[in-house]
Amino acid sequence: MLECKTACGGLPIPILLFGSRNVELITGKKTTTIRKLWKKPLSPGDRLHCYWNLVSKERRKLFEAEVTSVDIIKFRDLIKNDELAREEGFRDASELEKEFRRTYPDCTEDDSPFQVIRFRKLPVDEWEGKKIDEKAMITKRADILFDVGKFNKSVMCYTAALNIDPEDVYLLNKKGDNLSRLGRFDEAIECYDRALKLDPKNEFIWNNRAIALLNSNKPQEALKSSDMALKLNNKNLVVLYWRGFILEMLGRFQDSLDCYNRILELDPEDPDVWNAKGNILSEMDRVDEALECYDRSLELCLDDKLDASTWNRKGNALLELGRFDEAIECYDKAMATGSENDVVLNNKGVALMELNMFKDAMECFRKALLLNPDNDDAKILRDECLENL
């Protein structure tokens, strides 16, 4: 959308409003926009005032820009131009056409004129209007995108903010977290290393670095980072939790168990830690104790947050103890949370086989294969059921 307001001297100031999908504006990658032809067409050298139009009552200034060129194009040609459509942020010209027909319902005749505006983003110190804290604006946008899981877009924004201030520890850490969620662990570790040079006593960044190293299949190096975090604060529950997980991956089950016990001394009401402790005890073949942990975890969960994996783990513990009916109840509760999957169905099928309920077991394996046709265990167990019918 293109608007115009009048300055004190009576001259119109062109205002461009952009939707939130145009994140490339922040990074400087987007320097083109397509709008219907204005009554007074733009010309090279014109000043633009650009805003987010996220909510009409809460517009946020993005930047000021200078028009570098303007081309006029007819609608019939625009909707055939994939290259221009991609510059505008669409997948192709057909997607652009659909959106433009909705946005400009009265301007979509074949000869309807549109203007392709190319511009140059201006440094803040060259702005004519109200100046903003550009880094703060970009960081806020990045945090919002990160929180809603749009990691490809948020990492672009964190990078843009770091271009303004390359030594911002918060931004380096957040960009590292972002890259980790994208599976780009080596790049994430580089960000954490840069942050730690600036703030070597930050236990949270040492812990984030440990997680990235663990995900890079470097558990020994991860433990060294965890050592640094623990040295800085041996009561940090997040550090202790991830340390327990790292030690579990290294097969050091007693040390892992000690970490979880330490957390439960500090916070005995954490259901995730009780569940993690139960998992370790299961690995150590201390099934009765594991079962107690799963029960405690489930007691602490709110009804609307009951964890399917905990029910499944409890079912597995009961299966090992030969308490098959109770195990089946747990598997049913796991699936009742809306998390039906082939693993839980497999486990339930095994418990039913132990009770010689081969027809019911075969149905579980059939459902498991519908969810995951590559589940080889389900195929083998289904065939075994057939032999016992």
N, C-alpha and C positions, 0 to 999 in steps of 0.2 A: 504494500500500500504506500502511496506517495501523497504527502500532504504539503501544505505551505502555510506558514504563519508570517505575520508582518513584523518586521523589526521597527525600532523606534523611528528610524528615518523613513519608514514607509515602504522599504524594499522587501520583497518576499524572500523568505529563507526556506529553501527546499529541505523538507524533513523526510527521511526514509524510515519506515517502520519494518522491522524484520521479525519473523517468527523464530521460536526457540530452536528449530531444527538447524538453523544456519550457524552452527558452532564455528565453522571455518572463518567467520567474520572475526572472531576473537584471535584466532591464530594468524590472521593476515593472509590466509590462503584464498579466501573468497574476495575478489576485487571486481566482481561483475554482478549486476542485478538487472532483471527484465521487468519493466512496468508498462502499463498502458500509457499512451502518449498524453502528456500533460497539455493544458491550454497554452502554457508558455514552455516549450521544450527546453530541456537542459542543454548547456553548452560547455565545452571544455573550459576549465578554470572556475566553474561555479563551485560554491562551497555547499557541502551536504552535512546535515546533522543527523546522525544515525542512532536509532533507539531499538531496544527490545520492545516488542508489543506483546509481552507475555499475558498481561491483564491490562485492559485499557486504562484502568485507574492507577496502575502502578508501572508506568513506562519507565525504563531505565536507559539512561544514555550510554551508548557504546563508545562512540568516537565521532570525530569530525573528519571529513574526507574532501578531497578535491577531485572534481570530475576530470578525467583525462581524455575521454572520447564518448561520443553518443552516435549510435547507428539506429536508423528507423527501419523496422521490419514489419511486413504485413503478417497477419495472423496465420494465413494459409501457408506461409513459408516457415514461420516460427514452429508450427506443430509438425514439421518434417525434419527439423534440425536437432538431431540427437546430441551433437557436441554442445550447442548452446543450452540444451535442456540439462545436461550434466553440469555445466558451469553454474546453473541456477540451483543445483542440488537435487535434481530429479534423476531417476534411473534412466529414463529415455524420453523421447519427445511425446510418446503416447501418454505417459504419466503426467508430463507438463500440461498437455492438452486437457486432461481430465480436471486438473486442479484449476487451470485458468478459466475454464468454462464455469466452474463453481464460483471463483473469485470475481470474475468480470463477466457476469451473465449478459450484459448489454454491449459488450465489446468483442464479440467473437464471430463477427462476419468475416468472410475471406479477406476483405480489404481493410479490416480494422487495424490501425497502426499501433505498434508497440515500440518502445525505445529500449535499446540495449545500452545500459549505462556502465561504463568502466570508470573506476575511481582509484585514488591513491589515499590510503589511510595516513592521516597527519599525526605527528608527535603531539603530545598533550600541550607542550609549551607553545605550539603554533595555533591552538584553538582560539576562535573568536568568542565562543559562548562559555557557559559554565564548565569549569574543569572538574574532573572526577578522579578518584583514586583508582586508576586503571587496574593495578595489581589486585586490589581488594575486590573489584567487580569481577575480574576473571576467576579469582580464587573461589568466590562465593558460587559462581556458576559451576566451576569444576566440582565443588563439594556436593552440590545438588545432583549433578549427573552421576557422581560416584555413588551417592546414597541410593539412587534408583537403579543402580546396576548397569548404567550405560558407560562401560569402562573404555571403549574405544574413543568415545567423545571426551570423556573426562580427562584421559591422559593427554589429549591434545591441548586441553585448557591448562592443565598443570604445567605442561611444557611451555606454553605461551607466557604464563605467569613467571616461570623461571627465567625466561628471556629478559624479563624486566628486572628480576632480582635473583641472580644465580646462586646466592648464598643463603636463601631462606630455608632453614632446616625443616620447617613444617611442610613446605612444598616438596622438598626432596623426599621426605618420608612418605607423603601421600602419593607422590608419583611412583615410588617404589611399591607401595601397597597396590596401586592401580596396575602396574606392570605384572605383579605377581598374579593377580586375578586374571590377567590375560595370558598367563603361562609363559611370560617372557622373563624368566627368573634371573638370567645373567644380567640383563639390563636393570632389573630391580635391585640386585646386589650392588651394582655400580652406584645407584642412587643412594642406597643406605651407606655405602662407604664414603660418598661425598658428604652426606649428612653427619656421619660420625667424626669426620675430620674437623667439622665445625662444632660438634657437640658430643665429645667422646664419652660423656657420663650419662647419656640418655639410655636407660635400660630398655625402654620400649623399642627403640630403633635396633639395638643389639638383638632383641627378641625377634623382631620382624626379619632381620637378616638371617637369623637361625632358621626361621620357617622357610624362607626362600631357598636356603642351602639344602634343607631337608627335602623340599620339593624338587631340587635339582639332583636328588639321589646322592647327596654328600652328607650323610648323617654324622660322620666324625667331625667335619668342619662345622656342622650345625651345632654340635655339642660344645665346641669351643666358643662360639658366639653366645650360646646359652650360659656358659661359664661366666662370661663377662657381664651379662645381664644380671645373673644371680649374685655376683660379687658386688654389684652396685646396690641391689635391693633383694635380700633373700626372703622377703615377705610379699613380694609382688605375685599375686595369685595367677595372673596371666602368664608370667615367666615360668612359674612352677608347673602350670598345666602343660605348656608346650614342652618343657623339659622332660616331664613324665612321658609324653608321647615320643620324643626323640629317643629316650632311653629304651622305650618299648621297641622301637624300630631297630635298635642295636641289639636286641635280645637280652638286655639287662633288666629283667623283669622285677627283681627285688628292689633295685634302685628306682625304677619307675614307680613301684608301689609305695616306696618311701616318699616320693614327691606328692603323690595323691593323698597319702595320709597326712602330710604336712599341710596341704591345702585344707583338708577337712578339719584339722585342728584350728585353723584360722577362720574357716567358714563351713560349718557342718551342714549347711542347708543348700548346698549346690548340687542339683540333681545330675548335671553333666559329669561332675567329678565322681559321684557315686557310681554312675554308669561306667566311666573309664576304669575305676578301681575294679568293678565287677569283671570287665574285659580282661584285665591283667590277671586276676585270680583264676579266671577260666583258663588262660594260657598256662598257668602254673598248676593246673589240675586240682585246684582247691574249689571244687564246684559248689559245695554247700555254702561256703563263705561268699562266693560270687553271687549266688542266688539271693542272699541277704542284701547284698549291695544293690542288685536290680530292684528288689522290693522297696528299698529305701529311696532309690531314684524315682520310682513310679509314685511313691507316696508324696514326694515333694513337687511333682509336676502338677500344674493346674490341669483340670479336666480337658480344656481345649488345647492343651499343649502336650498331651501324652505322646511320648516318642515311640514311633513304630520300631526303631532299631532296638530300643530297650526291651520292648515286649518280645522281639525276635530273639534277642540274647538270652532273656529269661527262659524262653521256650527251649533254646538250645541247651541251657544248663539243666532244665528238667528232663530233657531227652537223654542227656548223659546219665542222669540218675535213674532212668527207667520209669519216670513218672509221665507216661505218654499222654494220658487224658489231659493232665494239667498243661503239658506242653502244647497240645492242640488248642486249648483255650487261649494260651498266650499268642499263638500264631493268628488265631481269629481276631484277637484284639489288635494285633499289629495291622492287620488288613482293614479293620474297622476304622482306623484313623484316616483312611483314604489313601494309604500307601501300599496298595496291593502290588506286589512285584514277584518276579519268578523265583527269587531266592527264598522268600517266605513260603511261597507255595511248595517249593521243593522240600523245605524242612517239614512242613505239615504233612506232605506226602510220605516222607520217611517215617514219621510218627504213626501214621495210619497203617503203614506196612508192618510196623512192629506189633500192631494190634490185629494183624491179619485182615484188615479192612482194605483188600486190594482194589476193589471197584472204586471206592471213594479216593484211594490214593492215586489211582490211574487218572481220575478226573482232575486232581490237583496238578499232576504232571502235564496233562493236556492243556490246562489253562496257562501253566508256566511257559509252555512252548508257543502258545498264542502271543504271549507277551514278549518272548525272546526265542525265536526259532533256532538260535545258535546254542541254546542251553543243552550241552551234550549230556550232562548228568540227568536231566529230565528225560531225555530220549532213552537212556540206558535203564533208568528206573521204571519208566512206563512199560518197556518191553518185559522187564522182570515181573511186573504186575500181570501182564498178559499171560505169562507162563503159569501163574498161580491161580488164575481164574477157573 
